[in-house]
Amino acid sequence: MGEVIRKSAAVEDIVADGRQSLLRAQARGGAYHKAADQALVPALSLFDAVDAKYRALDTTLAPLLATQRSADDHADALVGRISDSVWNDVGRPATGSDGSYETLFPSGISFYTDGDDDQQPERMRLLADLLESGLHPRLDPAAAKLYGKQLRDEADLLERTLDAIRTPRTRLALYSRMRTAAGKNVQVALSRFKRLLRASDVSESDIHAIIPDRPTAPKKPTPLPDPGAPQTP
C-alpha cells in the first residue's frame, strides 16, 4: 500500500508533493479535481501566504545582518585598540604585574567584545565609565576621557544598528516557525486528499498515480548476538 510523505519530512519536500498532487488532480479532473480543491488548495494557499511573508522578511533582514556584522567587527576592533593604547599609556606592564590594568581588562577584552551582541553597547559604556573613574592611577584623565568618548560613540552606533535589526529578526523567527507549521499542514491535507479519493472508490494504485508514494524505509533488523562471543560475567 502506498504512503503519503511523512510529517517529519522537510517542509520543501512536503509542499512539493502537495503541488505535484494538485497539478495531477487538476489534469485528471472529475472527482480528483474536486477532492484536491477541497483538501489541497486551502493548505497550499495558506503556505504560500506565510512563505511570501517569510521570504520578504528574509530579504529585508539580509543587508541588515551584514551591517550588524560590520558594526560589531568595528566595535570589537575599537575596544582592542583602546586596550592596547591604555597598556602603552600606563607603561606596558608585564602580565600579572599591574593589578589596576588587569582589573580594567579582567579577561583581556573578551568581556567587552564576546557574547550577546545586544549587550555589547552597554559593556562598552561600562568600560568607558571605568576608564574615566580613575581606577588606574597612571592613566591620564584627558586620555581616559577621549577613550570614553570613542567607546560611547561606537556603542551608540552599534546600538542603532541592533535596534534596526531587532524587529525584523523577531518577526522572521516567528514566520520561520509559522512556515514550518503551514508546511506540516500540507502533509495533513495530503492525507485528507487521499481519504477523499478512497471515499470516491479510487483504487490505491490510482491514488498514488496522483499522490507521490513515499514508503517508509524498513527498519534494520537487530543483529543476533554472536554465539561464539565470550559471555560477560
Disulfide bonds with the S-S distance in Angstrom:
none
